[in-house]
Amino acid sequence: MISGKSLIVGTWADGSGTPFSSYNPATNEKLNDFRGVGLSQIDEAVHGSYEAYRIFKSFGFEQRAAFIDEIASEIEALGDELLETCNKETGLGIPRLTGERGRTCGQLRAFASLIREGSWQQARIDTAIPHRKPIPKPDIRSVLQPIGPVAVFSASNFPLAFSTLGGDTASALAAGNTVVVKGHPSHPATSELCAVAITNAIKKHSMPAGVFSLLQGGDPEVSTHLVKHPKLEAVGFTGSSRVGRILFDAGAARPRPIPVYAEMGSTNPVFILPKALENRGNEIATGLAGSITLGAGQFCTKPGLVFMLKTPDQEAFKQALVEAIGKIQIGNLLNAGITSGYKEKISAYVNNPALTALAGTDMASATLFTVKAADFNANPGLEEEVFGPAALLIECENQEEMMQAIDQLGGHLTGTIHSNEDAEAGAIKLALEEKVGRIIFNGFPTGVEVCPSMHHGGPYPSTTFATATSVGTAAIERFCKVVCYQDAPQTHLPLALKDDNPMGVNRLVNGEFTTNKINA
Amino acid sequence: MISGKSLIVGTWADGSGTPFSSYNPATNEKLNDFRGVGLSQIDEAVHGSYEAYRIFKSFGFEQRAAFIDEIASEIEALGDELLETCNKETGLGIPRLTGERGRTCGQLRAFASLIREGSWQQARIDTAIPHRKPIPKPDIRSVLQPIGPVAVFSASNFPLAFSTLGGDTASALAAGNTVVVKGHPSHPATSELCAVAITNAIKKHSMPAGVFSLLQGGDPEVSTHLVKHPKLEAVGFTGSSRVGRILFDAGAARPRPIPVYAEMGSTNPVFILPKALENRGNEIATGLAGSITLGAGQFCTKPGLVFMLKTPDQEAFKQALVEAIGKIQIGNLLNAGITSGYKEKISAYVNNPALTALAGTDMASATLFTVKAADFNANPGLEEEVFGPAALLIECENQEEMMQAIDQLGGHLTGTIHSNEDAEAGAIKLALEEKVGRIIFNGFPTGVEVCPSMHHGGPYPSTTFATATSVGTAAIERFCKVVCYQDAPQTHLPLALKDDNPMGVNRLVNGEFTTNKINA
């Protein structure tokens, strides 16, 4: 039974704000009633988060890791109820959601392992030189530490992996912070079930209740009030450019500014070079069609811009792509707002004389349009993300037009190069290094591996901080600060900085990386 | 001969903006006339910086390192002229400036060594697993890369080490960026000489001229125009909270926001615990007096707040501190603005009935006031930095009052604990971890070691990003972004990510730190 309540510092409470309901996007059937939280309930949640932080941060790494492992187990213990509830709210289908649940639990366990291993703390030690002239060198040591209460704004397109207990929450908890989640209003029952799971883990591990709160609601005021709370220290957000920027601005304009790590829209340019087209045209067309339509085109890494150089193989490729797209059935979009937004954008494409429709204007398949590079370059709005199964093919007369297009691009999460040792690849790669967070060679941008080297980020407007990733273990760094200790007695040092290195972590000691003890 | 011009992309140009002059703060004698730059000259400098970046970033690490080493040599080659010019403009004295020149050249050479060693790039590699089920794992590699043109705002209080060729410029260049410096108007001839030095290094190493520009001027409009330039990528600033916040806001409010790393005011609380006072009262008094008065109290790490618990030794300590301060002669302050600001603050202290003067209200020595913790806690304005040789002694009736004071504090660069195994030290350290960037035990906060573990930063308002340091080799991270490569051919990978690890850097390979080659 879904209660329709919010979880505020361990108590399930009726929201004192605006009521809303959830809907099945496949059938438009109404599912559940909820009440959004009121402003005083937000204050209560952040205050409780702050009080809990003081306790939670003092727990040992093993306690923290075991708690996070337990969250994963509790998600799994929800069983089919979670998948069925989530499928009703999103229409993403049980196979996809089963995979996404696996990814969500895998992420949590990866962060638990990371905490236990300990090298993520970036311990640095420079030992004293008491007899240095003209003044003695003190002993200096620094390490990453948690920051305090973190707000997480759930995404609609990954109702498990980028939502209530997704990567932002996992990485914030792993660093030793407490979390207040603002649940996405298009899958509130899914969020409630996840909150039940973490509540069970909190009880089993005797964690302070305020370590996690879930605020339900869809009012913009709720979001900005949360970001402005004086005790909040950072924000993780995945969603639209418009909302991401509003929250970023709210964080920056506070009396005490805080970082808002927003992962926003991205159109993920793809460059298909002549030799690759000649050698692998059909293969690329099939792969691209799959990537454009994955999750009904609602991936932040969906390839929305496909650049080609004029070649004899171009027409055959276009035809192969149209055919491949035509074979793929598109499911419903995530909610009514996304559906109407998508239709509006496609209708603008149809009415744009510079664009030619190749597929999907009947909405029976993904949509594909083509445009000459000169027109694309003269019309910067065409770079904007179309959230849904649509892509734009940009036909470049020559490399100069292609390079000019890259130079004009804003920031994107990814850029893809298909090259069979094509001469143009080097220049394109160099240019993309200034424009995207991840450069994929001869592959497709959807599918974001969870691993230490993954960078799911990119220059603005794809994110608000080009140094930050929201996927992979480096995501933990967003929710840490550096604390440095000078001439501290051993008893006052964090574990990772103690002489005998009890965790055995990799440390930068007097400029060299080592797991050795000091003076041993 | 000082030209009074600005260096704009390799050309010495008369500023088209507001004229200003430099003064000797010890004698009020006028020294040189300058013309501040106009807005179109700023545009020219940043545009040239952007063009130069595309060339500079492609140079090898050895080329970059040799260029930075050369800058240090060229500073030294300026000889006594630099020291004498700088002393006239700042009155800081030749011995101090000789030391600061050594620090400045040492910083540059430390960054040159860092580049050559290469591990600062944080290379991460996760190798492919082609047969993984359900889908193959791609090869993912990530590394830090430069970001583009960086603006550096010079500080008045370190006319060499935090100015034209100081730590911000050194770390930005080391990462592979180009730099536009806005020189501080209170030491413009010193800035000009430093610009001559780097111009020589640019010529000797055939660097693009736009790699460095120096803009002279004091108009606030010049500063905000620079921060708002669309091609700028980041800002380093050292100075007042007021100006730092203006620039931070300008950076955040841009159509494309950029980070403004501002290191601003700090009052650096010191906690002297009873047993330390009993055992080392005189020693602490002498050290503290030296730290308060170093550089006429114009260090960002000057201890301005000294907290004590009520003990029988308290009065003797106060007397010892007053005596020690009385023995130290204070030089001139850096400029007329700082002098009048200091006098205003001291006059407000004198007129505050909660404060009692202990020393220096005649301005013959540093000033020392005392206040009861209850009054301090009721008067949050007393936490604000007094830039100059002043400190406030806060007398706490008990630990509770002391802890309440810490809880109310904003962010500071440092916090200091004097403890001889005092029981209170643990709780104070835990509380300070949330408030300061560096915790010093039984020492003094002035004197900031340049080393990998140094963190010269702290929570707002001491800086705008609690993760960033402006001293030490980690300062380079502020001016980098992450770029990730998926399934990239070896030829397209940056050096640090190539299989055979030609630089021999420390890398995180499949979760383990190693300098090993891949598949070797």
Interface residues (C-beta under 8 A of the other chain):
Chain A: S58 G99 E117 S119 R124 I125 D126 I135 K137 P138 I140 R141 S142 Q145 I147 G148 F248 D249 A252 A253 R256 P257 P259 G410 A425 G426 K429 L430 E433 E434 V436 G437 R438 I439 I440 F441 N442 G443 G447 E449 C451 P452 S453 M454 H455 G457 P459 Y460 P461 T464 F465 A466 T467 T469 A474 E477 C480 K481 V482 V483 C484 Y485 Q486 D487 A488 P489 T491 H492 N506 L508 G511 F513
Chain B: S58 E117 S119 R124 I125 D126 P134 I135 K137 P138 I140 R141 S142 Q145 I147 G148 F248 D249 A252 A253 R256 P257 P259 G410 A425 G426 K429 L430 E433 E434 V436 G437 R438 I439 I440 F441 N442 G443 G447 E449 C451 P452 S453 M454 H455 G457 P459 Y460 P461 T464 F465 A466 T467 T469 A474 E477 C480 K481 V482 V483 C484 Y485 Q486 D487 A488 P489 T491 H492 N506 L508 G511 F513
